[in-house]
Structure formats: C-alpha cells, structure tokens
C-alpha cells in the first residue's frame, strides 16, 4: 500500500465516522476492514508516512470512532469488538517511536479513551480470585492491544506518562494483568484434544498481555532513567501483588497440562518468573517509598476484611517467605539461574516486611497483647517462632527467616516495654539469640541478631537477662571483633554497642567483658579492634565500652558484694588499671575535638582510674605521651580547639598529646561549645594528678610539667571573670590550685 493509499484509508475512516449516526448494518465491519488495512500499513517503519498521517485528522477520527464503539458495544458488542481491536492497532502503530504523533493522540484524548476501555474490563476483577479471569479471545486481544498502545504512547514521553499517572492507569493495568495472568495458573488449566490449540492460543495471549502490562507499569514508574522511580501505585495494589506469590506455595499442580508443548511451557515458565521478579521488586519499592503502604500492611494483619478486601497481605507475605519454594517446572538447565533469582525475590519481600516493621507508626499496630497464647501478637509470635525453630542454622539453613525475624523485631523494640517483654517470660528470647552467635554464622545473620541485641541492650530492664544468656561471651567467641569481622564494620560497631549498653550499670556484665584478662577476652578483642581500625566510629565506640565498664565498676560499692563477686571486682579493676586501657582512653580524648561529650567521658574514666594505686602514674603518662598518628589525623580533620603540637616545627596541626586537648578545652575562646561540666571535670582530673601521693614520687618532674603548662589557664578560670566564666568551673579550678599547693 502506498502512502497515498494510507492517507485515503485515513480519509475513509473520517467518512465512516460522519456516517456513524446513521448506523447502517455494515458500518462497524467497514470500519474494521479500513482500520485493519491502515494498521497493517503502519507496521512498516516509514517515519514520513507516520508524520503525514499524524498531521491529518486521523488522531481525532480514531478517538471518536473508539468512543462510538464503546457506546455501541453496550448493545452490539460482538459487532464492535473487531473494529475496536483494529482502531487500537492503528493508534499503537501511529505513535510507535514518534513523539509528535503521541502529542496529537494525547490532545485528541485517545489514551484516556483506551484507559476507559480497560477500566470497563477491570470493574469486574476480584483481587481475591486466584483463578484466571474468564475472558474470550477477542476480548483478550482488545485488552492486550490497548495495553500495548499505552506502552507505545508513553515510552520516553512524559506528557502522556503524567496524564496516565494522574488517571491511575498503573492500577487499572495491574488489576487486569494479575487477574488475566495469575502466576502459574496455566498449569491448572485443562483442555481436550479438540480445543487444545485454542487454549494454547489463549494462554499465549494472556502471557503476552502480562509482559506488556509490566513493561507499561515500569515505563510509568520511570525505572529506566537511573532516577528514583515515581510512585504510581499505593496500598490498593497490595492484594493484587501479594496473591501472585501464592503460585509458589505447595501443593503444585502436576503434571503440566496436556495442551502445552515444550516450547510453550518454557515460555509460560519464563513469564511466570518475569512477573514474579516484577511483583517482588514492586512490593519492596512500595514499602520503602510509601508510608501508606507500610501502614496498610500492618493494619491488614488484624483487619484484612476492612483493609485489603479479605486478603491478609502481611500474613500472606510471611507465609510466602516461610513456605514459598521453587517451581517444579524449572528444567535442570534453568534451575540454577532461576533459583538464584527466586531467592533474590524472596529477599526483596523480606526487606518489605522489615520496612513495614520499621515504620514507627506501626509499633503499636504490630505489637498486640490481647491474646495470651500469642505473646506480642501474631506478627511478634511468628518472628519469635522463626528464631526458635531455626536457631540451629547448620541443620535448617533458613538464614532468610532469621534475618527477617531479627531485623523486624529490632525495629519493633523501640520501647522499653517491648524490649523487656522479648527477654522475659514467656518469650525469653535471649538464649535463642545467643545460640545464633556462632563463628561460622553468615555475616548477614549476625547483622540481624546483633542489631536486635543492640535495641534490647539499650533498655535497662533487659541487661541482666542478656547477661544471664552470656551474650557478651558469645559475642567474644563469634569472631565479630576479629580480623575476619573487619569486612562488616557496621556489624562490629553494633556489637560494640551491645557490650557498651550491657555494661552500663550492670556489674555482672562488666565482669563478663573484662575478666579473665587474657588475649581472647571480649575487652581485649575490642581494644585490639580499636587499635587496628581506621574507622573513627569503631575507635570511639570501642573505647566508650571501656568508659562504661570503668563507671560501673568504680560506682559499685564492694560492701554490697559477696566475697566471690568482690574478688571479681578487684580482678576487673586490676585488668583496667593497665597501660593499654589507660592509653585507649587518652586517645579517645585526643581524637575527639568535635565531640566534647567524648572528651568528657575519657576525662571521667581517667579520673576514676587515677584513684587506684599506680593509676595516677599511668594516667599522667597517657596525657603526656605523644598521641599516635591516627589520633593526630582524626583530630586535625576538624577545626582544632588548640593548635599546640608536640615538637617545635612539627607540621601536625592539632593536639600532639591528650594533655594538649585538655588545654584546648580550658582555653577561653578556643572551644566556645565546650560545656562547663567538661571544663570542671578537666580541672578535677588535673588537680587530682597534681596532688601529693597520687603519682609516683619519681615522676615529680612530669607532674611539674603538667602543672606549669596548665596553671595559668586554671588561674584565669578560678577568677570567675570573662565571658567564659562559670561558677562551677571556677570552683573546680580553685580546688585544683589548692590540690597543687
């Protein structure tokens, strides 16, 4: 057909439109044949012809004809359907790779009309129905072609995308796709030998429709632009997506239906897998990006009828993660790649569940104390059950369930009441968590377990129970603080956080951390990690564990301890009053220019240590000795409070010694953000070190160096004058001068 003939066909469609009100009997068949001829002609890639046709009245003509067909289909649907199909083909081919024609069709309203057509089909879709939507082959062709047109007209063209998004086209397409092609539903279809070919054609149409649908949804989301995808679906999509995953729950229909051939089975299996990947990715994305989706999932666990039309979406997701398995129709050649892809999809669902649990507004929704036989409610009980059942990972190999359960519970346990409920009867989960801290446990599992333990340890009411479960000892033997754990700094820091919180105010846990004082003890491992790590987070948090241990041990009155525990306290103090521990605290002070709170923690800990026999000398040495290069580098990364260097001419800017950092905290104007409490504590430490008998007499010269370098500053602070003066600081400074007298 020549270009002139194509233009003549377009003109004839205009004439047929004009005659439409007369409604002659053969009107729609003529429209069908004319549109079919034009659509076939447009399949050949002729941009000049496309452009010429787009500039005619053709876009308006086919839009009006489609609207007329939709109106007439109420009374004579069978006559109109072939014409509708061909009109859709004309539009789809007219706008293929042609932005100008996309614009003309949008202006004429064809995309909106095509979407109205799809909505009329979608009205009868039941999301809870797992069987495929009953639809004739002519109707299948219409729906598929309408979706194909929406895909063609929106590819890379934002004006059409924006209009379709505003009309919620993605939800309509998803409704039709999920009902016309539920994953795996072809395997349950049966056909006689007589109609086998028709059934195969039907499933090929359904399969293609599903593929085009997901391409259209992806196009509306904008996944291909390396930009955050647009949100085109909300909580209404959840039942449609979640029901698709039921195909991977046993029992599976076997054998494959007789109407399939090996080639068609491979094609249908591939479509199943492609849709599965799309569904899992979209569920994950929605839970990450849309708060209403997270809230809806949680509400639906308790009220599925009101939230998701009877589909318990979150419960079904949990069941899929627990019971979902590989398809029996994967061939031995396909199985390795598909099993990997399946597991990635299940991982996406795990992330979605964790995101829902991480929504702060869901905390009370997901925690339910109304059922005695399910402590914490259905969600919490299932998470606890997964941990209990699969804590022996060498036997069960269900890392995915442990990861999901620990991360989810960690998100829910933001409140002390929830945390204590996890570790106390009847749940008492601490021993099960301890059992998971094995050296060969996968780092992702350790991440989940240790993250949950960190949340629990932040609650004072949990620390004793965690101690009874030997959590600190288990962390020590898990190798997380060893060389092999260095690949996962975030997990190492979380494990340090567990120990730090557990030692706060809990003397028994502090004993577990420090004694016996040997190379493999948890404290020694942490201090070794602090020394070899380049991470400021690791160094600072690791040393704060020591700070908490010092505070706890020194604040515990030995009179309140029995003989055995009193001896443990003495052994703990002996292990702490050592050069490695004291030097670590001095380095904490030296590297913490930007963090006065950390400086203060180091000062307080050193002050307490200096009260022990021999402690004062160790503390003085730690303040006067040059800091290692790592402390200098980290300290000079911010605006220094002091620019004093160790040696004259040294190129290093920053405190060369921990004492220089203390001088910086005392100097007026150099550290305006330092709280008065920090200055007071610095004065107290310096005053105590200068007191007679605190430091060995053989070190009198070093004591003099310390007092001479700080006396002038302390005298200024003692006068209660100047913009930086503070009564508490002045009192502490006066006491320091009195101690030196």
QUIPE-V520714 format. One record per backbone hydrogen bond with DSSP energy under -0.5 kcal/mol. CO is the residue of the C=O (numbers start at 1). NH is the residue of the N-H. Records with the same first field share a line. If there is no record, write none. Layout:
CO->NH ; NH
This chain:
2->6
3->7
4->8
5->9
6->10
7->11
8->12
9->13
10->14
11->15
12->16
13->17
14->18
15->19
16->20
17->20
19->22 ; 23
20->23
24->27
26->30
27->31
28->32
29->33
30->34
31->35
32->36
33->37
34->38
35->39
36->40
37->41
38->42
39->43
40->43
41->44
44->46
46->50
47->51
48->52
49->53
50->54
51->55
53->56 ; 58
57->61
58->62
59->63
60->64
61->65
62->66
63->67
64->68
65->69
66->70
67->71
68->72
69->73
71->74
72->75 ; 76
73->77
76->79 ; 80
77->81
78->82
80->84
81->85
82->86
83->87
84->88
85->89
86->90
87->91
88->92
89->93
90->94
91->95
93->96
95->98
98->102
99->103
100->104
101->105
102->106
103->107
104->108
105->109 ; 110
109->113
110->114
111->115
112->116
113->117
114->118
115->119
116->120
117->121
118->122
119->123
121->124
122->125
125->127
126->129
128->130
133->135
136->140
137->141
138->142
139->143
140->144
141->145
142->146
143->147
144->148
145->149
146->150
147->151
148->152
149->153
150->154
151->154 ; 155
154->157
156->158
157->161
158->162
159->163
160->164
161->165
162->166
163->167
164->169
165->168
168->172
169->173
170->174
171->175
172->176
173->177
174->178
175->179
176->180
177->181
179->133
182->185
184->187
185->188
186->189
192->196
195->199
196->200
197->201
198->202
199->203
200->204
201->205
202->206
203->207
204->208
205->209
206->210
207->211
208->212
209->213
210->214
211->215
212->216
213->217
214->218
215->219
216->220
217->221
218->222 ; 223
221->230
222->225 ; 227
223->226
230->232
234->237
235->238
237->241
238->242
239->243
241->244 ; 245
242->245
243->246
244->247
245->248
246->249
248->325
257->260
261->265
262->266
263->267
264->268
265->269
266->270
267->271
268->272
269->273
270->274
271->275
272->276
273->277
274->278
275->279
276->280
277->281
278->282
279->283
280->284
281->285
282->286
283->287
284->288
285->289
286->290
289->291
290->294
291->295
292->296
293->297
294->298
295->299
296->300
297->301
298->301 ; 302
299->302 ; 303
303->307
304->308 ; 310 ; 311
305->309
308->311
310->312
311->313
312->316
313->317
314->318
315->319
316->320
317->321
318->322
319->323 ; 324
320->324
327->330
331->335
332->336
334->338
335->339
336->340
337->341
338->342
339->343
340->344
341->345
342->346
343->347
344->348
345->349
346->350
347->351
348->352
349->353
350->354
351->355
352->356
353->357
354->358
355->359
356->359
358->360
359->362
360->363
362->366
363->367
366->368 ; 380
370->372
371->374
374->377
376->368 ; 380
377->381
378->382
379->383
380->384
381->385
382->386
383->387
384->388
385->389
386->390
387->391
388->391
391->393
392->395 ; 396
393->397
397->399
398->402
399->403
400->404
401->405
402->406
403->407
404->408
405->409
406->410
407->411
408->412
409->413
412->414 ; 415
415->419
416->420
417->421
418->422
419->423
420->424
422->429
424->427 ; 428
429->432 ; 433
430->434
431->435
432->436
433->436 ; 437
434->437
436->438
438->441
442->446
443->447
444->448
445->449
446->450
447->451
448->452
449->453
450->454
451->455
452->456
453->457
454->458
456->459
458->460
459->462 ; 463
460->463
462->466
463->467
464->468
465->469
466->471
467->470
470->474
471->475
472->476
473->477
474->478
475->480
476->479
479->482 ; 485
482->485
483->486
484->487
485->488
488->491 ; 492
489->493
490->494
491->495
492->496
493->497
494->498
495->499
496->500
497->501
498->502
499->503
501->504
503->505 ; 506
505->507
506->510
507->511
508->512
509->513
510->514
511->515
513->523
516->518
518->521
521->525
522->526
523->527
524->528
525->529
526->530
527->531
528->532
529->533
535->539
536->540
537->541
538->542
539->543
540->544
541->545
542->546
543->547
544->548
545->549
546->550
547->551
548->552
549->553
550->554
551->555
552->556
553->556
555->557
557->560
558->561
562->566
563->567
564->568
565->569
566->570
567->571
568->572
569->573
570->574
571->575
572->576
573->577
576->578
578->582
579->583
580->584
581->585
582->586
583->587
584->588
585->589
586->590
587->591
589->592
592->595
595->598 ; 599
596->600
597->601
598->602
599->603
600->604
601->605
602->606
603->607
604->608
605->609
606->610
608->611
609->612
610->616
612->615 ; 616
614->618
615->619
616->620
617->621
618->622
619->623
620->624
621->625
622->658
623->659
625->658
628->631 ; 632
629->633
630->634
631->635
632->636
634->637
635->638
644->656
647->650
652->654
654->656
656->627
657->661
658->662
659->663
660->664
661->665
662->666
663->667
667->670 ; 671
671->674
673->675
675->678 ; 679
676->680
677->681
678->682
679->683
680->684
681->685
682->686
683->687
684->688
685->689
686->690
688->691
691->694 ; 695
696->699
697->700
699->703
700->704
701->705
702->706
703->707
704->708
705->709
706->710
707->710 ; 711
710->714
711->715
712->716
713->717
714->718
715->719
716->719 ; 721
717->720
722->725
726->730
727->731
728->732
729->733
730->734
731->735
732->736
733->737
734->738
735->739
736->740
737->741
